[in-house]
Amino acid sequence: MKKVALSALAAAMISGVASADALTLYSDPKTGQVYTTAGEGRVEMGDFISAKDVDMQVRDLESKGSEYQENMKKYVNVKSKAKTLEFSGTHYFGLTSASPSTLTTNAGAGETSSYPGTSSGFELRRNYLQVKAYFNDKDYFRVTMDTTKELGADETKRAGYANMYTKYAYLYLDKVLPYTGVEIGISHRPWIDYEEHNAWHYRSFNKVVLEEKNTRTETGVDLVNSADLGVNFQTKTEMFSSEIGIFNGEGYHADKAAANQASDSKLSLEWRLTGHILGDGTKVGKNDRTKDTYANLSTYGLISKNHKDDDTDLQGTLSPNEYDRSIYGIHAVYNQPEFLIAAQYFTAKDDKRTQDIATTFDTKDYTGWSVNAEYRPIKDWTVIGRYDNYEIESEFNGAKNSRIKGDKIIAGLAYKYNKNVSFIASAKFADEKDELVAAKVNDTGATKDVYMMTTEVKW
């Protein structure tokens, strides 16, 4: 006698066919549906005891209390108009120590910094809770909620930063065009998600080079983030993949103050084009880098008209800056089970649109490059390395007024505890100088050393 799910036996009893002394049931392996008659594609489940004995076993389970309840928990129904609900979570917890090289107390010597001294504490760097409601096998609606509490978040710009907010909320429709699906809503922007799932897998302790900002623990160019309101068309073939989207342009969490489209209709065109030299572009972003070998060559870019920024560092005296932003970059990655290596080069430019207010720049030119690598000497252990280099040159009233040069070295060691949990120890050494600002002795105040212990949890 084979054991079957309590729900299957109950279904047989209700159907009235369990009155015989014995009963043979059949199931469809694809759907799990149970039948009382044989048919095409159905597999015999075995002979079962009579209905009278079934009823006695159900009563016996009920009498056992907790055991019965545990069995019933497996068959609790969740009501939804979707065919399937898929829940998941990603969580990054960390202990961080950040030491700036220049302090605000040194201002009398001509040196400045945004921070008065070393800061240490625990961080909740990301706390994603996600649900996908599948309408069929491919089409779904996704909602991802996020809570973040980082060390020394600027209270003036990030009030309520620990509150939950929406990171993604989009409808995905598969193959609306040949080989092409589309995200509609707060969706992925073309570049960041690609890099984080194919080349730099450690958002848990450091952002990719284009996204990293100037904060207590970061130093960088802050050119683009990972999500925005818009539409994103995603194409996947064996040798080629791409993403092309139109968005508001300010990002999913920048629609505050004037950083929105309330008084303008200009949008942002963004793209990624990737050649998969070894093929299997249909798996882009879903490779197991400890087992798969892949080589990708990409170009990416962004043209954002009337980009609005409420960052106080760029703010004019009367209202926030409005400017056109463009980004162009190339990227290559090669991975095999023993190691990964990736590199990129980018240029970007901001052109101020508003000419009737006093601002700190008319144009900004960005250039930079980054290389990162992983080495996996033994199972579950990974050595991580990365180097970033960038330059930001500003012009105001026809003259260069700032030339910031920065670089950073990142080193880390990761241990995969199991398929859900990893631990990472990392160190970052960031240096940034402004060659044209002698009053600060070339120091922008962004130079710092940062040490982190990180726990990644995924389920």
BELCOR-V91353 format. One record per run of one state. SS is the DSSP state (H for helix, E for strand, C for the rest). FROM is the first residue (numbers start at 1). TO is the last residue. If there is no record, write none. Layout:
ss-><SS & SS>
from-><FROM & FROM>
to-><TO & TO>
This chain:
ss-><C & H & C & E & C & E & C & E & C & H & C & H & C & E & C & H & C & E & C & E & C & E & C & E & C & E & C & H & C & E & C & E & C & E & C & H & C & E & C & E & C & E & C & E & C & E & C & E & C & E & C & H & C & E & C & E & C>
from-><1 & 6 & 15 & 23 & 29 & 34 & 36 & 42 & 49 & 51 & 64 & 66 & 74 & 84 & 101 & 104 & 110 & 119 & 135 & 140 & 147 & 149 & 150 & 165 & 178 & 180 & 189 & 192 & 199 & 227 & 237 & 240 & 248 & 268 & 277 & 281 & 284 & 294 & 310 & 321 & 337 & 339 & 353 & 363 & 376 & 381 & 397 & 399 & 417 & 421 & 435 & 438 & 441 & 443 & 444 & 448 & 459>
to-><5 & 14 & 22 & 28 & 33 & 35 & 41 & 48 & 50 & 63 & 65 & 73 & 83 & 100 & 103 & 109 & 118 & 134 & 139 & 146 & 148 & 149 & 164 & 177 & 179 & 188 & 191 & 198 & 226 & 236 & 239 & 247 & 267 & 276 & 280 & 283 & 293 & 309 & 320 & 336 & 338 & 352 & 362 & 375 & 380 & 396 & 398 & 416 & 420 & 434 & 437 & 440 & 442 & 443 & 447 & 458 & 459>
